[in-house]
């Protein structure tokens, strides 16, 4: 009888160890199963225009597209080139931009339209913490609306008192209330970003804001951006400096695009996001 008990204990321990190892392996699983970077079709990029956006089609392939835009609001004092827009549902759109203050800091402003751009609400500040002195000399913010949740998301470079960084902020209240900004990557160099959302998952592609880094990273959140679950540096690789990041998602498929600093070659990397 003692031998049977000992055997049973050993089997139980083996099963338990196998289970724990399986859990550990699943916890260590990469958040994205990436393919190698590829050149994005230059003709499609040219056809999509200088402000081209990235999209993932039904086959999971990434392509450049011309971004849709409503009739944009008239914004006195807007930083040139900083006005961006994102659609949420139907005729609901958001517009975001930087406005420079007299001291050369900026405010990130947002307005909402529910009639396809015919009328816009009074603009509100999504982030007014900037204490820098570079004024409008910064990349435009990136904006994404989510048709599933109705939320709107922004990624941008700002220099608040607690440190310059690429930041993320979002609203769950139709742009009336903005949640506390989340730092994505600290650094003193003005850096561009891209943002995409599908349900609770938010992806922020960003240019490293540190001199000499020259790569494109990716931050992922499964909580609408309240918490950044994983940050994946150098998605673009480190062989060639990169800029102008874009990101798109469709189901479990994700794509990150960028432009090489030397040569201006548009590149893209696609992958499949892991599910919990």
Secondary structure, 3 states (H helix, E strand, C coil): CHHHHHHHHHHHHHHHHHHHHHHHHHHCCCCEEECCCEECCHHHHHHHCCCCEEEECCCCCEEEECCCCCCCCCCCCECCCCCEEEECCCCCEEEEEEEECCCCCEEEEEEEECCCCCCCCCCEEEECCECCCCCCCCCCCEEEECCCCCCEEEEEEEEECCEEEEEEEEECCCCCCCCCCEEEEECCCCCCEEEEEECCEEEEEEECCCCCCCCEEEEEECCCCCCCCEEECCCCCCCCCEEEEEEEEECCEEEEEEEECCCCCEEEEEEEECCC
